């Protein structure tokens, strides 16, 4: 009954049951004033969040890859994380 789309995550907070990762993150960010001080800062935060979601999608697919694809996918994930994502976060 609480899982709107019949899947997790589900977070219970402030007498609410929230589903969907982005909705949960947006609620917590808004509650704790982590949404940025203006529209420009909010856009920058959204870019980091979307990049993190892209990287997360790569990681989530890996366990379901065929044995032949796993080696290729693993190499691609390492290359992408090392050269594309981590430098942005470190900067």
C-alpha positions in Angstrom: 0.0 0.0 0.0 2.8 2.5 0.7 5.0 1.7 -2.3 3.4 4.0 -4.9 5.1 2.1 -7.8 5.6 -1.2 -5.9 9.4 -0.7 -5.4 11.8 0.7 -2.9 13.3 2.9 -1.5 10.7 4.0 1.0 11.6 6.6 3.7 9.4 7.4 6.6 10.0 11.0 7.7 7.8 13.7 9.3 4.8 11.3 9.4 5.1 10.7 5.7 6.1 7.7 3.6 8.1 8.9 0.7 9.1 6.9 -2.3 11.3 7.6 -5.4 14.9 8.5 -4.8 14.8 12.0 -6.2 11.7 12.9 -4.4 13.2 11.7 -1.1 16.5 13.6 -1.8 14.6 16.8 -2.7 12.5 16.6 0.4 15.5 16.1 2.7 17.4 18.9 0.9 14.5 21.3 1.2 13.9 20.4 4.9 17.6 21.1 5.8 18.0 24.1 3.5 20.4 22.4 1.1 18.8 23.5 -2.1 21.0 26.4 -2.8 20.6 30.1 -2.0 19.3 31.0 -5.5 18.3 29.6 -8.8 21.9 29.5 -10.1 23.1 27.5 -7.1 20.2 25.2 -7.4 21.0 24.5 -11.0 24.6 23.7 -10.1 23.4 21.3 -7.3 21.0 19.7 -9.8 23.9 19.1 -12.2 25.9 17.3 -9.6 22.9 15.2 -8.6 22.1 14.2 -12.2 25.8 13.3 -12.8 25.7 11.1 -9.6 22.5 9.4 -10.8 24.2 8.7 -14.2 27.2 7.1 -12.5 24.8 5.2 -10.1 22.9 3.8 -13.1 26.1 2.3 -14.5 26.9 0.7 -11.2 23.4 -0.7 -10.8 23.4 -2.4 -14.2 26.7 -4.2 -13.6 25.5 -7.1 -11.5 22.8 -8.0 -14.1 25.3 -8.0 -17.0 26.2 -11.2 -18.7 29.6 -12.7 -17.9 30.9 -11.6 -21.3 29.7 -8.0 -20.7 30.9 -7.7 -17.1 34.6 -7.3 -17.9 33.8 -4.7 -20.6 31.3 -2.9 -18.4 33.6 -2.9 -15.4 36.4 -1.4 -17.5 34.0 1.3 -18.8 32.7 2.1 -15.3 36.3 2.5 -13.9 37.3 4.6 -16.8 34.2 6.8 -16.6 34.4 7.2 -12.8 38.1 8.0 -12.9 38.2 10.3 -15.8 34.7 11.8 -16.0 33.0 11.9 -12.6 35.6 11.9 -9.8 37.6 14.9 -11.2 34.4 17.0 -11.2 33.7 16.0 -7.5 37.3 16.6 -6.5 37.3 20.0 -8.1 
